[in-house]
Amino acid sequence: MNAPAAGSPSPVTPSLQPVYRFAARTVALKPSAIREILKVTAAPDVISFAGGLPAPELFPVDAVARSAQAVLSADGPAALQYGVTEGHLPLREWVCAHLAATVGLSASPDAVVITSGSQQALDLTARVLLDPGDLVVTENPAYLGALQAFQAYEARIAGIASDEHGLRPGALLAFLEASPVRPKLLYLIPNYQNPTGVSLASARRAEIVRIAARFGVPVLEDDPYGALRFSGEALPALGTFPGARDCLYLGTSSKILAPGLRVAWLVVPDRALREKITTAKQAADLHTSSFTQRIVLHYVSQPGVLDTHVARLCGVYRRRRDVMLAALARELPAGCTWTRPDGGLFLWATLPAGSDTTDLLSIAAREKIAFVPGAPFWVGEPVHNTLRLNFSNANEARIEEGIARLGRVLRG
């Protein structure tokens, strides 16, 4: 074999190492238990209570089509062009008016950042605030998507005990008094929480924001479900309570209009934090779709249209919740309990001690019924005899049949 000619490149020895060398932080990236379940329950004969899905038959498809056509006709070039990172100014102005009218929150358009869904807002907040090892405090159990966002940046998460009235202020106070480090963030879903459906009591809201302010812990209020109220009293945003400080507010069009539009809003009163979040968003996607922002704005700007649509959603979801509650009482064996939410999309069931809903899911799958086991929602030690049920995405007949199937599985 002849040697390479002088000056020619040496042959490259193939590497036996993997070509892609992952960043260390990817160790913390875990697939969503919900998304994995949805992959195997997409068959039409499966009755799924697993996803947090709005009812697709209630999407205002024709109205959105009219809004899209109106946007293209009136403002087509701008709608199809790049936009400012903070979001379309008229939409941010609408957000401020909407929040003032619905949750009593006063904000200027400059304080609002439009994001590509709530999940991006969670990611951006985590990206800007969290270093590896930083501490985030949440309810327990907590929203799985938020846990994923915080864990992606290698944060430590502490779950604070919650009950039928939401996070317990005394448990939060005891934790903060004992903690050797100050948490970077307190994350809450006060209204019809995911996964439990529980709402945070008014007196607790006031106490929690005072405790957070005392210890210098910013509060991120995530409110995707607040407009979906079936009963009870509408409560104002956490940032409006006396003594509140450093409160962020996250809202979205996903549950009141359509999740596919991917339009949400993050209210960040602190200018320095807002500038960092805006810069992080520039690096992520430059800006949320100019087109869908304008579609949402056109739709919500029509007098009475959004209120009428949300009222329709609440009416249908209320009936579906009631059907599910009645079916649970009729079909589940003794020793099972569940929450009775005043709104939202979910309820939370607890089975007798010793049950394992992760194991139960594989049995349920054979009965063509799906739910989400509770274990992934727990921070720290998982509680295996819990599960989440979604009541918004199945009609009343399928809810009754699905809970009947679940009851048969539980009775063995």
Secondary structure as GFF3:
##gff-version 3
##sequence-region A 1 412
A	DSSP	three_ten_helix	24	28	.	.	.	ID=ss1
A	DSSP	alpha_helix	33	40	.	.	.	ID=ss2
A	DSSP	beta_strand	47	48	.	.	.	ID=ss3
A	DSSP	three_ten_helix	56	58	.	.	.	ID=ss4
A	DSSP	alpha_helix	61	79	.	.	.	ID=ss5
A	DSSP	alpha_helix	89	102	.	.	.	ID=ss6
A	DSSP	three_ten_helix	109	111	.	.	.	ID=ss7
A	DSSP	beta_strand	112	115	.	.	.	ID=ss8
A	DSSP	alpha_helix	117	129	.	.	.	ID=ss9
A	DSSP	beta_strand	135	140	.	.	.	ID=ss10
A	DSSP	alpha_helix	144	152	.	.	.	ID=ss11
A	DSSP	beta_strand	156	163	.	.	.	ID=ss12
A	DSSP	beta_strand	166	167	.	.	.	ID=ss13
A	DSSP	alpha_helix	169	178	.	.	.	ID=ss14
A	DSSP	beta_strand	185	188	.	.	.	ID=ss15
A	DSSP	alpha_helix	202	214	.	.	.	ID=ss16
A	DSSP	beta_strand	219	222	.	.	.	ID=ss17
A	DSSP	three_ten_helix	238	240	.	.	.	ID=ss18
A	DSSP	beta_strand	247	252	.	.	.	ID=ss19
A	DSSP	three_ten_helix	259	261	.	.	.	ID=ss20
A	DSSP	beta_strand	264	267	.	.	.	ID=ss21
A	DSSP	alpha_helix	271	285	.	.	.	ID=ss22
A	DSSP	alpha_helix	290	301	.	.	.	ID=ss23
A	DSSP	alpha_helix	305	331	.	.	.	ID=ss24
A	DSSP	beta_strand	337	338	.	.	.	ID=ss25
A	DSSP	beta_strand	346	350	.	.	.	ID=ss26
A	DSSP	alpha_helix	357	366	.	.	.	ID=ss27
A	DSSP	beta_strand	369	370	.	.	.	ID=ss28
A	DSSP	beta_strand	372	373	.	.	.	ID=ss29
A	DSSP	three_ten_helix	375	377	.	.	.	ID=ss30
A	DSSP	beta_strand	386	390	.	.	.	ID=ss31
A	DSSP	alpha_helix	396	411	.	.	.	ID=ss32
###
